[in-house]
Amino acid sequence: MNLARASSLIAAGTLVSRMTGLVRTIVLVAAISSVGASADAFYVANQLPNTVLTLISTGLLTGVIVPRVVAVSAQADGGRIFLPKLITAGAAILLLTTAVAIAIAPALVAVMASGYDGATRELTIAFAYWCLPQIFFYGMFALIGESLNARRMFTPYAWAPVVNNIVSIAGFGLFIVLFGFHRTEVGWWTPSSIALVGGTATLGIVAQTVVLAVAWRRSGIPLRPDFRWRGVGFGSMGSLATWTFGMVVVTLLAGLVQVNVMSAASGENASVAVWGNAWLIYMVPYSLIVLSIGTPYFTRIAEHAAAGRGEDVRADISAAIRILGLFVVISAGALIAAAAPASRIFTSSAGDALLAAPVLIAFLVGLVPMAVLFIIQRTFYAYGDTRTPFFFTLAQGALVVVLTLVAVTVPKEFLTATVASVQTLCGILELLLATWLLRRKIGPLGIRKAVSSLALFIGAAIPAALAGWGIYLWSGAEQGWMLDNLLLGAAGTALICSVAGAIYLGILAALRTPELTSAITLVRARFGRR
């Protein structure tokens, strides 16, 4: 499967997944709101397994397992011996991890949100017992999905989350039917209402994992337990995973500090639930663009690295950055212009949207650097190097912790936006360090052309975003129709992004930007055209 076709299939699945995910979040906000102790309690509980998924996916899987699966898939047996053993070992580790997490759920909540009062902490613990089983299913979903990606079966992993979202929409909708809207009072919650919200979140993860297990059958590799692990190379993978585990610890500690600091603002101000919803909006362009285009590039970089084709690796890096940049730059600019109406989609009032908008803007400023970091980091993984990413992740995590602790002095109404800004700043510094280290490892990266292209894209995006911002001001800004309700917020966001996008494309077309031709190829591939 060529890159254009693979990227388009992933993009299509990711688009449907993210759109249904937005609907899922809208229904959840309608049920428990986005600003308040109840929403923050559920977010912290549900974030525990989500954190594990993020760490597994960005660390152990991409850094250790995917390059190995690429290698064994090229062998004569196509990985029929190795892959069942790998999945069995992964399942055993995940089961143990899940059991331990459930057993220490109160301690995990105490660490994640030490600033919560007694009632909020008890509600968070109750949600956690329902949400923590997701660890096993999240882990298996990521393990099977990344293994399919490494074998160039990209579609199932991109589309399976749609099933999760459908299940969640149904469950949260049932909650509204049974218990009503905006249940923000901590003391209101009952065992049945907690079970419905927490159980729905977990059932959705179970459903998407089952979808991947069914899709795995098409790979021709048996999905059965195989405990004969001796002599298959797990030892060498273990040494690589040691550094990855270090990255997990660093990232986890930084995240714990962030959540604890932000929890001080819980109640009347933007806090962890707003942080989570802003991150969801940020992840729409990141997933749709960076993951859908970057994932096939990562597979190709891993193949070229394994074959010792350094020049091809450098060409892949430059091409990936340029194509990602074309889409990501305008996505960041347009959404920054539409930050308030976009935030209104996931909040209960115009006032809450204005509290959430600065958090979203802080994340979006880092969208372009994080897209580039995606390629740089995964190039290290393609060469089987997890040690170097540990060190630049350690530097980033240490800086996040220090600056986040300094942010405690900020007034509560600005606290969460400040923490998000710290996250973005540290990510940019991490990118600079990672790029320097990669250049030391493999020599000149040949990304001067990519940097020039990014500068051109940013130059075209600035007037486009300003035009979008003008549309927001024309609508009345804070007192305008775009903040009246979530539907008008969505309409306003679409209008601003459409205007900004059209102007951006017009400028690039007038300049005859070569990357635009490649982008058109990707779009045409979505419809099966040559």
ABEGO torsion letter per residue (X at the ends): XBAAAAAAAAAAAAAAAAAAAAAAAAAAAAAAEABEAAAAAAAAAAAAAAAAAAAAAABAAAAAAAAAAAAAAABAAGGAAAAAAAAAAAAAAAAAAAAAAAAAAAAAAAAABAABBAAAAAAAAAAAAAAAAAAAAAAAAAAAAAAAAAAGBAAAAAAAAAAAAAAAAAAAAAAAAAAEBGBABAAABBAAAAAAAAAAAAAAAAAAAAAAAAAAAAAGBBBBBBABABGAGAAAAAAAAAAAAAAAAAAAAAAAAAAAAAAAABGABBBAAAAAAAAAAAAAAAAAAAAAAAAAAAAAAAAAAAAGBAAAAAAAAAAAAAAAAAAAAAAAAAAAAAAAAAAAAABABAAAAAAAAAAAAAAAAAAAAAAAAAAAAAAAAAAGBAAAAAAAAAAAAAAAAAAAAAAAABBAAAAAAAAAAAAAAAAAAAAAAAAAAAAAAAEBAGAAAAAAAAAAAAAAAAAAAAAAAAAAAAAGEAABAAAABAAAAAAAAAAAAAAAAAAAAAAAAAAGBAAAAAAAAAAAAAAGBX
